[in-house]
Amino acid sequence: MKNIFLFAALLCAALNASCLSAQDLNADMTALGNAWKAALERGDATAIATLYAEKVDYVNSQDGSVTTHARTEIEAEMKETLEAQTGTLEFEPGSTATLLPDGKASFKGAFTQTMTDKKTGEKQVFNGYFDHQAAKENGQWKLCLVKVTRK
């Protein structure tokens, strides 16, 4: 009988630890998304680039092809974009984070991004879903796979 109670106690402890880990992971991924949002809204391409791994795979949502970009390329592209436009980003409630077997984190959700041309004031609104992965690099979560699709 003592063994059953010990097993039950260990099982409850393991379940509580996994719940805490899931909560921590969700908090970490939410913080990563919020850091990206804040950097976009400040127009800070360098800060955005620091949120990516050294090499990032971009998944083409139309054909599934994957291209790899270096962090320096991402920074250059973001700098060019943010010199011409300002942006805002809103995440919809309900984003989910899952720890993958390879130690990466999957982060999925929906968002609305609005980009405004600095010269003309013209706005472009993009409603979509994100399905990203992040990996630990020097102890910090960094985006390593990016997939965005239209709603």
C-alpha positions as CSV (number, residue, x, y, z in Angstrom):
1,M,0.0,0.0,0.0
2,K,2.9,2.4,0.8
3,N,4.2,1.8,-2.7
4,I,0.9,2.8,-4.3
5,F,0.9,6.1,-2.3
6,L,4.6,6.7,-3.1
7,F,3.9,6.1,-6.8
8,A,0.9,8.4,-6.7
9,A,2.9,11.1,-5.0
10,L,5.7,10.7,-7.5
11,L,3.2,10.8,-10.4
12,C,1.6,14.0,-9.0
13,A,5.0,15.6,-8.6
14,A,5.9,14.7,-12.2
15,L,2.6,16.0,-13.5
16,N,3.1,19.3,-11.6
17,A,6.6,19.7,-12.9
18,S,5.5,19.1,-16.5
19,C,2.7,21.7,-16.0
20,L,5.2,24.2,-14.7
21,S,7.5,23.4,-17.6
22,A,4.6,24.0,-20.0
23,Q,3.7,27.2,-18.3
24,D,7.4,28.3,-18.3
25,L,7.7,27.4,-22.0
26,N,4.5,29.3,-22.9
27,A,5.8,32.3,-20.9
28,D,9.2,32.1,-22.7
29,M,7.6,32.0,-26.1
30,T,5.1,34.8,-25.3
31,A,8.1,36.9,-24.1
32,L,9.9,36.2,-27.4
33,G,6.8,37.2,-29.4
34,N,6.4,40.4,-27.3
35,A,10.0,41.3,-27.7
36,W,9.6,41.0,-31.5
37,K,6.4,43.1,-31.3
38,A,8.2,45.8,-29.2
39,A,11.2,45.9,-31.6
40,L,8.9,46.2,-34.6
41,E,6.9,49.0,-33.1
42,R,10.2,50.9,-32.2
43,G,11.5,50.3,-35.7
44,D,14.5,48.5,-34.3
45,A,15.8,46.1,-36.9
46,T,18.9,45.1,-34.9
47,A,16.7,44.2,-31.9
48,I,14.5,42.1,-34.1
49,A,17.5,40.3,-35.6
50,T,18.8,39.4,-32.1
51,L,15.7,37.3,-31.6
52,Y,16.7,34.9,-34.4
53,A,19.2,32.0,-34.5
54,E,22.4,32.4,-36.6
55,K,20.6,30.4,-39.3
56,V,16.8,30.5,-39.8
57,D,14.7,28.3,-42.0
58,Y,11.7,30.1,-43.7
59,V,8.9,27.8,-44.9
60,N,7.1,29.0,-48.0
61,S,3.4,28.5,-47.0
62,Q,2.3,28.0,-50.7
63,D,4.6,25.2,-51.7
64,G,6.3,24.1,-48.5
65,S,9.8,24.9,-49.8
66,V,12.4,26.0,-47.2
67,T,15.1,28.6,-47.6
68,T,17.7,29.4,-45.0
69,H,18.7,32.9,-44.1
70,A,21.5,34.2,-41.9
71,R,20.7,36.5,-39.0
72,T,22.7,39.3,-40.8
73,E,20.4,38.9,-43.8
74,I,17.3,39.2,-41.6
75,E,18.7,42.3,-40.0
76,A,19.4,43.9,-43.4
77,E,16.0,43.1,-44.7
78,M,14.3,44.4,-41.6
79,K,16.3,47.6,-41.7
80,E,15.3,48.2,-45.3
81,T,11.7,47.5,-44.4
82,L,11.6,49.7,-41.3
83,E,13.3,52.6,-43.1
84,A,10.3,52.8,-45.4
85,Q,7.5,51.6,-43.1
86,T,6.3,51.6,-39.5
87,G,4.6,48.6,-38.1
88,T,2.3,47.3,-35.4
89,L,1.6,43.8,-34.4
90,E,-1.2,42.3,-32.3
91,F,-1.3,38.6,-31.2
92,E,-4.7,37.0,-30.8
93,P,-5.4,35.2,-27.6
94,G,-4.8,31.4,-27.6
95,S,-1.2,31.0,-28.8
96,T,0.3,27.7,-27.8
97,A,3.8,26.5,-27.0
98,T,5.0,22.9,-27.1
99,L,8.3,21.4,-26.3
100,L,9.4,19.2,-29.2
101,P,11.3,15.9,-28.8
102,D,14.5,17.5,-30.3
103,G,14.5,20.2,-27.5
104,K,13.1,22.9,-29.7
105,A,9.9,24.8,-28.9
106,S,7.0,25.1,-31.3
107,F,5.0,28.3,-31.0
108,K,1.7,28.7,-32.9
109,G,-1.0,31.3,-33.0
110,A,-2.7,34.1,-34.9
111,F,-1.8,37.7,-35.4
112,T,-2.6,41.0,-37.2
113,Q,0.2,43.1,-38.5
114,T,-0.2,46.5,-39.9
115,M,2.5,48.2,-41.9
116,T,2.3,51.9,-42.8
117,D,4.3,53.5,-45.6
118,K,6.2,56.5,-44.1
119,K,5.8,58.6,-47.2
120,T,2.3,57.9,-48.3
121,G,0.6,56.9,-45.1
122,E,-0.8,53.9,-47.0
123,K,-1.6,50.9,-44.6
124,Q,-1.3,47.3,-45.4
125,V,-3.0,44.9,-43.0
126,F,-2.0,41.2,-42.9
127,N,-4.0,38.7,-40.8
128,G,-2.3,35.4,-40.5
129,Y,-1.2,32.4,-38.5
130,F,2.3,31.7,-37.3
131,D,3.9,28.3,-36.8
132,H,7.4,29.0,-35.6
133,Q,10.1,27.0,-33.8
134,A,12.7,28.3,-31.4
135,A,15.9,26.7,-30.2
136,K,18.1,27.6,-27.2
137,E,21.2,29.5,-28.3
138,N,23.6,30.5,-25.6
139,G,20.8,29.9,-23.0
140,Q,18.2,32.0,-24.8
141,W,15.3,31.0,-27.1
142,K,15.9,32.1,-30.7
143,L,13.6,31.7,-33.7
144,C,15.1,29.0,-35.9
145,L,12.1,28.2,-38.2
146,V,9.5,30.6,-39.4
147,K,6.2,29.8,-41.1
148,V,3.5,32.4,-41.7
149,T,0.2,31.8,-43.6
150,R,-2.7,34.1,-44.4
151,K,-6.0,33.7,-42.7
